[in-house]
Amino acid sequence: ILRIRAKVEHIDVTDESLQSLADIGNVSTLRYAVQLMTPANILARINGKDQIEKEEIDEVRDLFLDAKSSALLLKQEDANIAVVDDRNETNGDNNRDAKQTIFYR
């Protein structure tokens, strides 16, 4: 699936990178592995490379969390996060300008 997706997206990927993405997909999700391909491709181009190498996969994996890791991080940091709800009782949820502001302590 990853190889097909790379071909459809016109992304050139080394076999080692594809294996790394497959390993990530097994540990996390295939969707997450596929979603890493585009930023890895951009990073490879910035680095002057014609194809994605494992180094790009490793770097973008450090930059972008998968959903499970993100949820776990939020759960662990729950005590350090404060949410301020700017909605008032008269407007309720119908106020389009209502905002929720999240502060990290």
C-alpha positions as CSV (number, residue, x, y, z in Angstrom):
1,I,0.0,0.0,0.0
2,L,2.8,2.4,0.9
3,R,4.6,1.7,-2.4
4,I,1.4,2.3,-4.4
5,R,0.7,5.5,-2.5
6,A,4.2,6.7,-3.2
7,K,3.8,6.0,-6.9
8,V,0.4,7.8,-7.1
9,E,1.9,10.8,-5.3
10,H,5.0,10.7,-7.5
11,I,7.2,10.3,-4.4
12,D,10.5,8.5,-4.8
13,V,11.3,6.4,-1.7
14,T,14.2,4.1,-0.9
15,D,13.4,0.5,0.1
16,E,14.8,1.3,3.6
17,S,12.4,4.2,3.9
18,L,9.5,2.1,2.8
19,Q,10.4,-0.5,5.4
20,S,10.7,2.2,8.1
21,L,7.2,3.4,7.1
22,A,5.8,-0.1,7.2
23,D,7.3,-0.6,10.7
24,I,5.7,2.7,11.8
25,G,2.4,1.5,10.3
26,N,2.5,-1.7,12.3
27,V,3.3,0.1,15.5
28,S,0.9,3.0,15.0
29,T,-1.5,3.1,12.0
30,L,-1.2,2.8,8.3
31,R,-2.8,6.2,7.9
32,Y,-0.1,7.9,10.0
33,A,2.6,6.1,8.0
34,V,1.1,7.4,4.7
35,Q,0.7,10.9,6.1
36,L,4.4,11.1,6.9
37,M,5.3,10.6,3.3
38,T,4.4,14.1,2.1
39,P,6.4,16.1,4.8
40,A,9.3,13.6,4.4
41,N,9.2,14.3,0.6
42,I,9.3,18.0,1.3
43,L,12.2,17.6,3.7
44,A,14.1,15.5,1.2
45,R,13.7,18.2,-1.5
46,I,14.9,20.8,1.0
47,N,17.9,18.7,1.7
48,G,18.6,18.5,-2.0
49,K,17.6,14.8,-2.4
50,D,15.6,13.2,-5.2
51,Q,14.2,10.5,-2.9
52,I,13.1,10.0,0.7
53,E,15.7,8.3,2.8
54,K,15.3,6.9,6.3
55,E,16.7,10.1,7.8
56,E,13.8,12.1,6.5
57,I,11.3,9.5,7.9
58,D,13.0,9.7,11.3
59,E,12.9,13.5,11.4
60,V,9.3,13.9,10.4
61,R,8.3,11.2,12.8
62,D,9.8,13.3,15.6
63,L,8.0,16.4,14.3
64,F,4.5,14.9,13.9
65,L,2.8,12.7,16.5
66,D,0.3,10.0,15.7
67,A,-3.2,10.2,17.2
68,K,-2.4,7.6,19.9
69,S,0.8,9.4,21.1
70,S,-0.9,12.8,20.9
71,A,-3.8,11.6,23.1
72,L,-1.4,10.0,25.6
73,L,0.6,13.2,25.8
74,L,-2.5,15.2,26.4
75,K,-3.6,12.8,29.1
76,Q,-0.3,12.9,30.8
77,E,-0.2,16.7,30.6
78,D,-3.8,17.2,31.7
79,A,-2.9,18.9,34.9
80,N,-0.8,21.5,33.0
81,I,-3.5,22.5,30.6
82,A,-6.2,25.1,31.4
83,V,-9.1,25.8,29.1
84,V,-10.9,29.2,29.2
85,D,-14.3,29.1,27.6
86,D,-15.3,32.6,26.2
87,R,-18.9,31.6,25.5
88,N,-21.4,33.4,27.7
89,E,-24.7,32.0,28.9
90,T,-26.9,34.3,26.8
91,N,-25.3,33.2,23.5
92,G,-24.5,29.6,24.4
93,D,-23.1,27.3,21.7
94,N,-24.8,29.4,18.9
95,N,-22.4,32.2,19.2
96,R,-20.1,31.9,16.2
97,D,-17.5,34.3,17.7
98,A,-17.2,32.1,20.8
99,K,-13.8,30.8,21.5
100,Q,-12.1,28.3,23.7
101,T,-8.6,29.3,24.6
102,I,-6.1,26.6,25.7
103,F,-3.2,27.7,27.9
104,Y,-0.2,25.4,28.7
105,R,1.2,26.1,32.1
